[in-house]
Amino acid sequence: MHRRSQEGVLPKEGPKISGEDKSYQTGETIDLNCTASKSYPAATLRWYVNDRLVNSSERFKETLEEGTK
């Protein structure tokens, strides 16, 4: 009988976000991607915008007022 170890393997580095710019124009659409390096079990990534969890299947629309980031 073989027994598997249940030890986890942490990622070697933090998640990487790509697709971002330093500034955006009002009404502009942005597409971002978050990628984590290998780990076991696989990392679970979640997006939050203004403390609101964004469902992976939804397109999130946030309207910022002039002068906000």
C-alpha positions as CSV (number, residue, x, y, z in Angstrom):
1,M,0.0,0.0,0.0
2,H,1.4,3.4,-1.0
3,R,0.6,6.5,0.9
4,R,0.9,10.0,-0.7
5,S,2.2,12.9,1.3
6,Q,-0.3,15.8,1.7
7,E,2.3,18.5,2.0
8,G,1.7,21.6,0.0
9,V,4.1,23.4,-2.3
10,L,4.0,27.2,-2.1
11,P,4.5,29.3,-5.2
12,K,8.1,30.6,-5.7
13,E,6.8,34.1,-6.3
14,G,3.6,36.2,-5.9
15,P,0.9,36.5,-8.6
16,K,1.6,38.7,-11.7
17,I,-1.0,41.1,-13.0
18,S,-0.6,42.0,-16.7
19,G,-2.5,44.4,-19.0
20,E,-2.4,47.4,-16.7
21,D,-1.4,51.0,-17.5
22,K,-0.5,53.8,-15.2
23,S,-3.6,55.8,-16.0
24,Y,-7.0,55.3,-17.7
25,Q,-9.5,57.6,-19.3
26,T,-13.1,57.9,-18.1
27,G,-15.2,55.2,-19.8
28,E,-12.2,53.3,-21.0
29,T,-12.4,49.5,-21.0
30,I,-9.5,47.5,-19.5
31,D,-8.6,43.8,-19.7
32,L,-6.4,42.5,-16.9
33,N,-4.9,39.1,-16.3
34,C,-3.6,37.6,-13.1
35,T,-1.3,34.6,-13.2
36,A,0.1,32.6,-10.3
37,S,3.2,30.4,-10.5
38,K,3.0,26.6,-9.9
39,S,1.8,25.4,-6.5
40,Y,0.2,22.4,-5.0
41,P,-2.6,22.5,-4.5
42,A,-3.2,25.1,-7.3
43,A,-3.7,28.7,-6.1
44,T,-7.1,30.2,-6.0
45,L,-7.1,33.7,-7.4
46,R,-9.9,36.2,-6.8
47,W,-10.5,39.7,-8.1
48,Y,-11.9,42.4,-5.8
49,V,-12.8,45.9,-7.0
50,N,-13.6,48.3,-4.1
51,D,-13.9,45.4,-1.7
52,R,-16.5,43.7,-4.0
53,L,-15.7,40.2,-5.2
54,V,-15.9,40.0,-9.0
55,N,-17.3,36.7,-10.3
56,S,-14.9,35.1,-12.8
57,S,-17.7,34.8,-15.4
58,E,-18.9,38.4,-15.1
59,R,-17.7,41.5,-16.8
60,F,-17.3,44.1,-14.1
61,K,-18.1,47.8,-14.8
62,E,-16.9,50.4,-12.3
63,T,-17.4,54.1,-12.9
64,L,-14.8,56.3,-11.3
65,E,-15.3,59.9,-10.7
66,E,-12.9,62.4,-12.2
67,G,-9.6,62.6,-10.3
68,T,-9.8,59.1,-8.8
69,K,-7.4,56.2,-9.5
